[in-house]
Amino acid sequence: MRFVKYHGTGNDFILLKEEDTYGEDYSALARKMCHRNYGIGADGLIVASYSKTHDMRMQYYNQDGSEAPMCGNGLRCFARFVHEEGLERKRSFTVETLGGEMSVQMGSSYENITVSMELPLESLFYPYASEKIRLGEARTLTVHGNTFELYALFLGTLHGVIFTDREVSEEEAKELCHHELFPERINVNFVKSTGEAGLHVRTYERGVGFTLSCGTGAMASAYMANLVEGFPKNISVRVPGGDLWVSLDEKVHLTGPSVKIAEGVMYVE
């Protein structure tokens, strides 16, 4: 099976065209191909196909085989993939995802690809949360004897934002991700200020763990920093894998690079 691998600020993905997948079970395929010892290795698997309602369709699967509604870094890599493969020649196009319609704007190079999505939902309830949570309303959660103030929002996929200056352990992050308040688990972003218009974000992604970068996590963190911390509408976001830029208006926009790593053939039994 032919594949191409990309990364967006260290968040790495395997990209496939639907026509090359021979009717495979994508969940099982993700577990095989994304395994870092027995497969190619990646944070997620992305399948590109044409859409009946938009220019393109993107399906995203985490490393553990679970399907996720959307991925911001993955969408930038998807944009480069479909452009390089000739599936979409326009430099501005729309993408169908489980998280809704996403827009892509290709810059002058693949170093600057912008993805845009609608503003987050005003409130969350089942299946995202077991009780109603309004946008900007913090929930106090205690794990491993430590208390965290978490802001939950749906921005293409479900995210929690926690403003903290301390280093959070893998065990704490996993327990927050699996907290009973969120029946389908939640991506958790640990955020601290790096200046007047800058953030440092470390994201624990459901189905993966801590990653070098999470695009929608950067967007969620910037949005909440503006809403509850008074940050400006143009924010630089430093993630372990590099730098991203988020701007806010009637939509949320994420700009960053897409880097091609490799292409080849994997033998899938």
LUMFI-783649 format. One record per residue: residue number from 1; chain; x, y, z of N, C-alpha, C in turn. Coordinates in steps of 0.2 Angstrom, whole numbers, plus 2048, in hexadecimal, padded with zeros to 3 digits. Example, Ala and Ser with C-alpha at 12.3 -4.5 7.8 and 13.67 -1.06 7.14 Angstrom:
REM LUMFI-783649
(atom 1,"A",(842,7E4,827),(83E,7EA,827),(842,7F0,827))
(atom 2,"A",(840,7F5,823),(844,7FB,824),(840,800,827))
//
This chain:
REM LUMFI-783649
(atom 1,"A",(804,7FA,800),(800,800,800),(804,806,800))
(atom 2,"A",(803,80B,7FB),(807,811,7FB),(805,816,800))
(atom 3,"A",(80A,819,803),(809,81E,808),(80E,824,807))
(atom 4,"A",(80C,829,80A),(811,82F,80B),(810,831,812))
(atom 5,"A",(816,833,815),(816,835,81C),(818,83D,81C))
(atom 6,"A",(815,840,821),(816,847,822),(816,849,829))
(atom 7,"A",(819,84F,82B),(818,851,832),(816,858,832))
(atom 8,"A",(812,85A,837),(811,862,838),(813,863,83F))
(atom 9,"A",(819,867,83F),(81C,868,846),(81D,862,84A))
(atom 10,"A",(81F,85D,847),(821,857,84B),(81B,852,84C))
(atom 11,"A",(815,854,84A),(80F,850,84A),(80F,84C,844))
(atom 12,"A",(810,845,844),(811,842,83D),(80B,83D,83B))
(atom 13,"A",(80A,83D,835),(805,839,832),(807,835,82C))
(atom 14,"A",(803,830,82B),(803,82C,825),(7FD,82E,821))
(atom 15,"A",(7FE,830,81A),(7F9,832,816),(7F8,82C,810))
(atom 16,"A",(7F2,82B,80F),(7F0,826,80A),(7EA,829,806))
(atom 17,"A",(7EA,827,7FF),(7E4,828,7FB),(7DF,822,7FC))
(atom 18,"A",(7D9,824,7FC),(7D4,81F,7FD),(7D4,81A,7F8))
(atom 19,"A",(7D6,81C,7F2),(7D6,817,7EC),(7DC,812,7ED))
(atom 20,"A",(7E0,813,7F1),(7E6,80E,7F2),(7E5,80A,7F8))
(atom 21,"A",(7DF,80A,7FC),(7DE,807,802),(7DB,800,801))
(atom 22,"A",(7D8,7FE,7FB),(7D5,7F8,7FA),(7D0,7F6,7FF))
(atom 23,"A",(7CC,7FA,802),(7C7,7F8,806),(7C9,7F6,80D))
(atom 24,"A",(7CF,7F9,80F),(7D2,7F7,816),(7CD,7FA,81B))
(atom 25,"A",(7CE,7F7,821),(7CB,7F9,827),(7D0,7FF,82A))
(atom 26,"A",(7CE,805,829),(7D2,80A,82B),(7D5,80A,832))
(atom 27,"A",(7D1,808,837),(7D2,808,83E),(7D8,803,83F))
(atom 28,"A",(7D7,7FD,83C),(7DC,7F8,83D),(7E3,7FA,839))
(atom 29,"A",(7E2,7FD,833),(7E7,800,82F),(7EB,805,833))
(atom 30,"A",(7E8,809,836),(7EC,80E,83A),(7F0,80B,840))
(atom 31,"A",(7ED,806,843),(7F1,803,848),(7F7,7FF,845))
(atom 32,"A",(7F7,7FD,840),(7FD,7F9,83C),(802,7FE,83A))
(atom 33,"A",(7FF,803,836),(804,808,833),(807,80D,837))
(atom 34,"A",(803,80F,83D),(806,814,841),(80A,811,847))
(atom 35,"A",(80B,80A,847),(80F,807,84D),(816,809,84B))
(atom 36,"A",(819,80C,851),(820,80E,850),(826,809,850))
(atom 37,"A",(824,803,851),(828,7FD,851),(827,7F8,84B))
(atom 38,"A",(820,7F7,84A),(81E,7F2,845),(81B,7F5,83F))
(atom 39,"A",(81B,7FB,83F),(818,7FF,839),(81D,804,836))
(atom 40,"A",(81A,809,833),(81E,80F,831),(81F,814,837))
(atom 41,"A",(81A,815,83B),(81A,819,841),(817,820,840))
(atom 42,"A",(812,822,843),(80F,828,843),(80A,82A,848))
(atom 43,"A",(808,830,849),(803,832,84E),(7FC,830,84B))
(atom 44,"A",(7FB,830,845),(7F5,82E,842),(7F5,82D,83B))
(atom 45,"A",(7EF,82A,838),(7EF,828,831),(7E9,82C,82E))
(atom 46,"A",(7EA,82F,828),(7E6,833,825),(7E4,831,81E))
(atom 47,"A",(7DE,830,81C),(7DC,82D,816),(7D8,833,812))
(atom 48,"A",(7DA,834,80C),(7D8,83A,807),(7D3,837,802))
(atom 49,"A",(7CE,83A,801),(7C9,838,7FC),(7C5,83E,7FA))
(atom 50,"A",(7C1,83D,7F4),(7BD,843,7F2),(7B7,843,7F6))
(atom 51,"A",(7B4,849,7F6),(7AD,84A,7FA),(7A8,84C,7F5))
(atom 52,"A",(7A2,84A,7F7),(79C,84C,7F4),(79A,853,7F5))
(atom 53,"A",(79C,855,7FB),(799,85C,7FD),(79F,861,7FD))
(atom 54,"A",(7A5,85F,7FD),(7AB,864,7FE),(7B0,862,7F9))
(atom 55,"A",(7B6,865,7F9),(7BB,864,7F4),(7BE,85D,7F5))
(atom 56,"A",(7C0,85C,7FC),(7C3,856,7FE),(7C0,853,804))
(atom 57,"A",(7C2,84D,806),(7BF,84A,80C),(7C5,847,810))
(atom 58,"A",(7C6,848,816),(7CB,846,81A),(7C9,841,820))
(atom 59,"A",(7CB,83B,820),(7CA,837,826),(7D0,836,82A))
(atom 60,"A",(7CF,837,831),(7D5,836,835),(7D4,831,83B))
(atom 61,"A",(7DA,82D,83B),(7DA,828,840),(7E0,829,845))
(atom 62,"A",(7DF,828,84B),(7E5,829,850),(7E9,823,850))
(atom 63,"A",(7EF,823,853),(7F4,81D,853),(7F0,817,856))
(atom 64,"A",(7EC,818,85B),(7E8,812,85D),(7E3,80F,859))
(atom 65,"A",(7E1,812,854),(7DC,810,84F),(7D5,814,850))
(atom 66,"A",(7D5,818,855),(7CF,81C,857),(7CE,821,851))
(atom 67,"A",(7C8,822,84F),(7C7,828,84A),(7C5,82E,84E))
(atom 68,"A",(7C8,833,84B),(7C8,83A,84E),(7C4,83F,849))
(atom 69,"A",(7C1,844,84C),(7BD,848,847),(7C1,84C,842))
(atom 70,"A",(7C7,84E,845),(7CB,853,841),(7D2,853,845))
(atom 71,"A",(7D7,856,841),(7DE,857,843),(7E1,85D,840))
(atom 72,"A",(7E3,862,843),(7E5,868,840),(7EC,868,83C))
(atom 73,"A",(7F1,865,840),(7F7,863,83C),(7F6,85E,837))
(atom 74,"A",(7F2,859,838),(7F0,854,833),(7ED,857,82D))
(atom 75,"A",(7E9,85C,82E),(7E6,860,828),(7EB,863,824))
(atom 76,"A",(7F0,867,827),(7F5,86A,823),(7F9,865,81F))
(atom 77,"A",(7FA,85F,822),(7FE,85A,81E),(7F9,857,819))
(atom 78,"A",(7F3,856,81A),(7EE,854,815),(7EE,859,80F))
(atom 79,"A",(7EE,85F,811),(7EE,864,80C),(7F4,864,807))
(atom 80,"A",(7F9,863,80A),(7FF,862,805),(7FF,85C,801))
(atom 81,"A",(7FD,856,805),(7FC,850,801),(7F8,850,7FB))
(atom 82,"A",(7F2,853,7FC),(7ED,853,7F6),(7EF,857,7F1))
(atom 83,"A",(7F3,85D,7F3),(7F6,861,7EE),(7FB,85E,7EA))
(atom 84,"A",(800,85B,7EE),(806,858,7EA),(803,852,7E6))
(atom 85,"A",(7FE,84E,7E8),(7FC,848,7E5),(7F7,84A,7DF))
(atom 86,"A",(7F6,850,7DE),(7F1,853,7D9),(7EA,851,7DA))
(atom 87,"A",(7E8,850,7E0),(7E1,84F,7E1),(7DD,855,7E2))
(atom 88,"A",(7E1,85A,7E4),(7DE,861,7E4),(7E3,866,7E2))
(atom 89,"A",(7E1,86A,7DD),(7E6,86F,7DA),(7E5,876,7DD))
(atom 90,"A",(7DF,877,7DF),(7DE,87E,7E2),(7E3,87F,7E8))
(atom 91,"A",(7E4,885,7E9),(7E8,887,7EF),(7E4,889,7F5))
(atom 92,"A",(7DD,889,7F4),(7D8,88A,7F9),(7D3,886,7F8))
(atom 93,"A",(7D1,882,7FD),(7CC,87D,7FC),(7C9,87B,803))
(atom 94,"A",(7C3,877,802),(7BF,875,808),(7C0,86D,809))
(atom 95,"A",(7C0,86B,80F),(7C1,864,811),(7BB,862,816))
(atom 96,"A",(7B8,85C,814),(7B3,859,818),(7B7,855,81D))
(atom 97,"A",(7B5,856,824),(7B8,852,829),(7B2,850,82E))
(atom 98,"A",(7B3,84B,832),(7AE,84A,837),(7AD,850,83C))
(atom 99,"A",(7B1,854,83C),(7B1,85A,841),(7AE,860,83D))
(atom 100,"A",(7AB,85F,837),(7A8,864,833),(7AC,866,82D))
(atom 101,"A",(7AA,86C,82A),(7AE,86F,824),(7B4,872,827))
(atom 102,"A",(7BA,871,823),(7C0,874,825),(7C2,878,81E))
(atom 103,"A",(7C5,87E,81F),(7C8,881,819),(7D0,881,819))
(atom 104,"A",(7D3,880,813),(7DA,880,813),(7DC,886,80E))
(atom 105,"A",(7E1,889,810),(7E4,88E,80C),(7EC,88D,80B))
(atom 106,"A",(7EE,88B,805),(7F5,88A,804),(7F9,890,803))
(atom 107,"A",(7FF,891,807),(803,897,806),(807,897,800))
(atom 108,"A",(80C,89B,800),(811,89B,7FB),(815,895,7FB))
(atom 109,"A",(816,892,800),(81A,88B,801),(816,887,806))
(atom 110,"A",(818,881,806),(815,87C,80B),(817,87E,812))
(atom 111,"A",(81B,883,813),(81D,885,81A),(817,889,81D))
(atom 112,"A",(813,88B,819),(80D,88F,81C),(807,88D,819))
(atom 113,"A",(804,888,81C),(7FD,886,81B),(7F8,888,820))
(atom 114,"A",(7F3,88B,81E),(7EE,88D,823),(7E8,889,823))
(atom 115,"A",(7E5,887,829),(7DF,883,829),(7DA,887,82D))
(atom 116,"A",(7D4,887,82C),(7CF,88B,82F),(7C9,887,831))
(atom 117,"A",(7C6,889,837),(7C0,885,839),(7BB,88A,83D))
(atom 118,"A",(7B5,888,83D),(7B0,88C,841),(7B2,88D,848))
(atom 119,"A",(7AF,892,84B),(7B0,893,852),(7AE,88D,856))
(atom 120,"A",(7B0,88C,85D),(7AE,886,860),(7A6,887,863))
(atom 121,"A",(7A4,881,864),(79D,881,867),(79C,885,86D))
(atom 122,"A",(796,888,86E),(795,88C,874),(794,888,87A))
(atom 123,"A",(793,881,87A),(792,87D,87F),(793,876,87D))
(atom 124,"A",(795,872,882),(796,86A,881),(791,866,885))
(atom 125,"A",(78F,861,882),(78B,85C,886),(78C,855,883))
(atom 126,"A",(789,850,886),(78A,849,883),(789,849,87C))
(atom 127,"A",(78E,845,878),(793,841,87B),(799,844,87D))
(atom 128,"A",(79A,84A,87B),(7A1,84D,87D),(7A2,84E,884))
(atom 129,"A",(79D,850,888),(79E,850,88F),(797,84D,893))
(atom 130,"A",(798,84B,899),(793,847,89C),(78E,84C,8A0))
(atom 131,"A",(790,853,8A0),(78C,858,8A2),(78D,85E,89E))
(atom 132,"A",(789,863,89E),(789,869,89A),(78F,86D,89C))
(atom 133,"A",(793,86F,897),(799,874,898),(799,879,893))
(atom 134,"A",(798,87F,896),(798,885,891),(79F,888,890))
(atom 135,"A",(7A0,88B,88A),(7A6,88D,887),(7A9,892,88C))
(atom 136,"A",(7AF,891,88E),(7B2,896,893),(7B1,894,89A))
(atom 137,"A",(7AD,88F,89C),(7AC,88D,8A2),(7B1,887,8A5))
(atom 138,"A",(7B4,889,8AA),(7BA,884,8AC),(7B6,87F,8B0))
(atom 139,"A",(7B9,879,8B0),(7B7,873,8B4),(7BD,871,8B8))
(atom 140,"A",(7BC,870,8BF),(7C2,86F,8C3),(7C2,867,8C4))
(atom 141,"A",(7C8,864,8C1),(7C9,85D,8C1),(7CF,85B,8C6))
(atom 142,"A",(7CF,856,8CA),(7D4,854,8CE),(7D6,84D,8CC))
(atom 143,"A",(7DD,84D,8CA),(7E0,846,8C9),(7E7,846,8CC))
(atom 144,"A",(7E8,840,8CF),(7EE,83F,8D2),(7F0,844,8D8))
(atom 145,"A",(7EB,846,8DB),(7EB,84B,8E0),(7EC,852,8DE))
(atom 146,"A",(7EC,853,8D8),(7ED,85A,8D5),(7E7,85D,8D2))
(atom 147,"A",(7E6,863,8D3),(7E0,866,8D0),(7E1,86A,8CA))
(atom 148,"A",(7DD,869,8C5),(7DE,86D,8BE),(7D7,871,8BC))
(atom 149,"A",(7D8,877,8BA),(7D2,87A,8B7),(7D2,879,8AF))
(atom 150,"A",(7CD,875,8AD),(7CD,874,8A6),(7C7,877,8A2))
(atom 151,"A",(7C9,87A,89C),(7C4,87D,898),(7C3,878,892))
(atom 152,"A",(7BD,876,891),(7BB,871,88C),(7B8,875,886))
(atom 153,"A",(7BA,873,880),(7B7,876,87A),(7B8,871,874))
(atom 154,"A",(7B3,871,86F),(7B3,86D,869),(7B5,872,864))
(atom 155,"A",(7BB,870,861),(7BE,874,85B),(7C1,86F,856))
(atom 156,"A",(7BC,86D,852),(7BE,867,84E),(7BE,860,851))
(atom 157,"A",(7C1,860,857),(7C1,85B,85B),(7C1,85D,863))
(atom 158,"A",(7C0,859,867),(7BF,85B,86E),(7C6,85C,872))
(atom 159,"A",(7C6,862,875),(7CC,864,878),(7CB,867,87F))
(atom 160,"A",(7CF,866,884),(7D0,869,88A),(7D6,86E,88B))
(atom 161,"A",(7D5,873,88D),(7DB,878,88E),(7DC,879,896))
(atom 162,"A",(7E2,878,898),(7E4,87A,89F),(7EA,87F,89F))
(atom 163,"A",(7E9,884,8A2),(7EE,889,8A3),(7F3,887,8A9))
(atom 164,"A",(7F9,885,8A8),(7FD,883,8AE),(804,885,8AC))
(atom 165,"A",(808,886,8B1),(80F,887,8B0),(814,881,8B2))
(atom 166,"A",(810,87C,8B5),(814,876,8B7),(814,871,8B2))
(atom 167,"A",(819,86C,8B2),(819,866,8AD),(815,861,8B0))
(atom 168,"A",(810,85F,8AB),(80B,85A,8AD),(80D,853,8AB))
(atom 169,"A",(80C,84E,8AF),(80F,848,8AE),(80A,844,8A9))
(atom 170,"A",(80D,83F,8A6),(809,83B,8A1),(803,838,8A4))
(atom 171,"A",(804,835,8AB),(7FF,832,8AE),(7F9,837,8B0))
(atom 172,"A",(7FB,83D,8B2),(7F6,842,8B3),(7F2,844,8AC))
(atom 173,"A",(7F6,845,8A7),(7F3,847,8A1),(7EE,841,89E))
(atom 174,"A",(7F0,83B,89F),(7EC,835,89D),(7E5,835,8A1))
(atom 175,"A",(7E6,836,8A7),(7E0,836,8AB),(7DB,83C,8AA))
(atom 176,"A",(7DE,841,8A8),(7D9,847,8A6),(7D6,845,89F))
(atom 177,"A",(7DA,842,89B),(7D7,840,894),(7D2,83B,895))
(atom 178,"A",(7D2,837,89A),(7CD,832,89B),(7C8,833,8A0))
(atom 179,"A",(7C8,83A,8A2),(7C3,83C,8A8),(7BC,83A,8A6))
(atom 180,"A",(7B8,838,8AB),(7B1,836,8AA),(7AD,83B,8A8))
(atom 181,"A",(7AF,842,8A8),(7AB,847,8A6),(7AB,847,89E))
(atom 182,"A",(7B0,844,89B),(7B0,843,894),(7B0,83C,891))
(atom 183,"A",(7AA,83A,890),(7A9,833,88E),(7AD,830,888))
(atom 184,"A",(7AE,835,883),(7B2,832,87E),(7B9,835,87E))
(atom 185,"A",(7BC,836,884),(7C2,839,885),(7C3,840,882))
(atom 186,"A",(7C9,843,884),(7CA,84A,882),(7D1,84B,881))
(atom 187,"A",(7D3,84F,87C),(7DA,851,87B),(7DB,857,881))
(atom 188,"A",(7E1,857,884),(7E2,85B,889),(7E9,85F,888))
(atom 189,"A",(7E8,866,888),(7ED,86B,886),(7EF,86E,88C))
(atom 190,"A",(7F6,86E,88E),(7F9,871,894),(7FC,877,891))
(atom 191,"A",(7FA,87D,893),(7FC,884,890),(7FF,888,895))
(atom 192,"A",(804,88C,893),(807,891,897),(809,897,892))
(atom 193,"A",(80A,89D,895),(80B,8A3,891),(813,8A3,890))
(atom 194,"A",(815,8A5,88A),(81C,8A7,888),(81C,8AE,887))
(atom 195,"A",(817,8B2,888),(818,8B9,887),(811,8BC,885))
(atom 196,"A",(811,8C2,883),(80A,8C6,882),(806,8C2,87D))
(atom 197,"A",(809,8C0,878),(805,8BD,872),(808,8B6,871))
(atom 198,"A",(80A,8B2,876),(80D,8AC,875),(80B,8A6,87A))
(atom 199,"A",(80B,8A0,877),(809,89B,87C),(80E,895,87B))
(atom 200,"A",(80F,891,880),(812,88A,87F),(80D,885,880))
(atom 201,"A",(80C,880,87C),(806,87B,87D),(809,874,87C))
(atom 202,"A",(807,870,881),(809,869,881),(803,865,881))
(atom 203,"A",(802,861,87C),(7FB,85D,87B),(7FC,856,87C))
(atom 204,"A",(7F7,853,881),(7F6,84C,881),(7F0,84A,87D))
(atom 205,"A",(7F1,847,878),(7EC,845,873),(7E9,83E,875))
(atom 206,"A",(7E2,83E,875),(7DF,837,876),(7E1,832,870))
(atom 207,"A",(7E2,82C,872),(7E4,827,86D),(7EC,828,86B))
(atom 208,"A",(7EF,82D,86E),(7F7,82D,86C),(7FB,82E,872))
(atom 209,"A",(7F9,833,876),(7FD,835,87C),(800,83C,87A))
(atom 210,"A",(805,83E,87E),(809,845,87D),(80C,844,876))
(atom 211,"A",(80A,84A,872),(80D,84A,86B),(812,851,86A))
(atom 212,"A",(815,851,865),(81A,857,864),(816,85D,862))
(atom 213,"A",(810,85C,860),(80B,861,85D),(804,85F,85C))
(atom 214,"A",(800,863,85D),(7F9,862,85C),(7F6,869,859))
(atom 215,"A",(7F4,869,853),(7F1,86F,850),(7EB,871,853))
(atom 216,"A",(7E6,86D,853),(7DF,86F,856),(7E1,871,85E))
(atom 217,"A",(7E5,86E,861),(7E7,86F,868),(7EA,876,868))
(atom 218,"A",(7EE,878,864),(7F1,87F,863),(7EB,884,862))
(atom 219,"A",(7E6,882,85E),(7E1,887,85C),(7DC,888,863))
(atom 220,"A",(7DB,882,866),(7D7,882,86C),(7DA,886,871))
(atom 221,"A",(7E0,885,872),(7E4,889,877),(7E4,890,876))
(atom 222,"A",(7E5,892,870),(7E5,899,86E),(7DF,89C,86F))
(atom 223,"A",(7D9,899,86D),(7D3,89B,86E),(7D1,89D,875))
(atom 224,"A",(7D2,898,87A),(7D1,898,881),(7D5,89E,884))
(atom 225,"A",(7DC,89E,882),(7E0,8A4,884),(7DD,8AB,883))
(atom 226,"A",(7DA,8AB,87D),(7D7,8B2,87B),(7D1,8B3,87F))
(atom 227,"A",(7CD,8AD,880),(7C6,8AE,883),(7C7,8AF,88B))
(atom 228,"A",(7CB,8AB,88E),(7CB,8AC,895),(7D1,8AF,898))
(atom 229,"A",(7D7,8B0,894),(7DD,8B3,897),(7DE,8BA,894))
(atom 230,"A",(7DA,8BC,88F),(7DB,8C2,88C),(7E1,8C3,887))
(atom 231,"A",(7E3,8BD,884),(7E8,8BD,87F),(7E5,8C1,878))
(atom 232,"A",(7EA,8C3,874),(7E7,8C6,86E),(7E5,8C1,869))
(atom 233,"A",(7E2,8C3,863),(7DF,8BE,85E),(7E4,8BB,85A))
(atom 234,"A",(7EB,8BE,85A),(7F0,8BB,856),(7F5,8B8,85B))
(atom 235,"A",(7F6,8B2,85B),(7FA,8AE,860),(7FF,8AA,85D))
(atom 236,"A",(805,8AA,860),(80A,8A5,85E),(80A,89F,863))
(atom 237,"A",(80B,899,860),(80A,893,865),(810,88F,864))
(atom 238,"A",(814,88E,869),(81A,88A,869),(818,883,86B))
(atom 239,"A",(819,87E,867),(818,877,869),(81E,873,869))
(atom 240,"A",(81F,86E,86D),(825,86A,86D),(829,869,866))
(atom 241,"A",(824,869,861),(827,867,85A),(828,86E,856))
(atom 242,"A",(827,874,858),(828,879,854),(823,87F,856))
(atom 243,"A",(822,883,851),(81E,889,852),(818,889,84D))
(atom 244,"A",(812,88B,850),(80C,88C,84C),(809,893,84E))
(atom 245,"A",(804,895,849),(801,89C,84A),(7FA,89B,84A))
(atom 246,"A",(7F6,89E,84E),(7EF,89E,84F),(7EC,8A5,84E))
(atom 247,"A",(7E7,8A6,84A),(7E4,8AD,84A),(7DC,8AB,84A))
(atom 248,"A",(7D9,8B0,84D),(7D2,8B0,84F),(7CE,8B5,84C))
(atom 249,"A",(7C9,8B4,848),(7C4,8B9,846),(7BD,8B5,846))
(atom 250,"A",(7B9,8B5,841),(7B3,8B1,841),(7B4,8AA,840))
(atom 251,"A",(7BB,8A8,83F),(7BD,8A1,83F),(7C3,8A0,843))
(atom 252,"A",(7C6,89A,844),(7CC,899,847),(7D1,897,842))
(atom 253,"A",(7D7,89A,841),(7DC,898,83C),(7E2,896,83F))
(atom 254,"A",(7E5,891,83C),(7EB,88E,83E),(7F0,88E,838))
(atom 255,"A",(7F6,891,839),(7FB,891,834),(801,88D,836))
(atom 256,"A",(804,889,832),(80A,886,833),(80D,881,82D))
(atom 257,"A",(812,87E,82E),(815,87A,829),(812,873,828))
(atom 258,"A",(814,870,822),(813,869,821),(819,867,81D))
(atom 259,"A",(81C,861,820),(822,85F,81E),(822,858,81C))
(atom 260,"A",(824,856,816),(824,850,813),(82A,84C,816))
(atom 261,"A",(829,846,818),(82E,842,81B),(830,83C,817))
(atom 262,"A",(82B,838,814),(82D,833,810),(827,830,80C))
(atom 263,"A",(828,82C,807),(823,829,804),(825,822,802))
(atom 264,"A",(821,81D,801),(823,816,800),(81D,811,800))
(atom 265,"A",(81E,80B,801),(819,806,801),(81A,802,807))
(atom 266,"A",(814,801,80A),(814,7FC,810),(810,7F6,80E))
(atom 267,"A",(813,7F0,810),(80F,7EA,80F),(80B,7E8,815))
(atom 268,"A",(804,7E8,813),(7FF,7E7,819),(7FC,7E0,818))
(atom 269,"A",(7FD,7DC,81D),(7FA,7D5,81D),(7F3,7D5,81F))
//
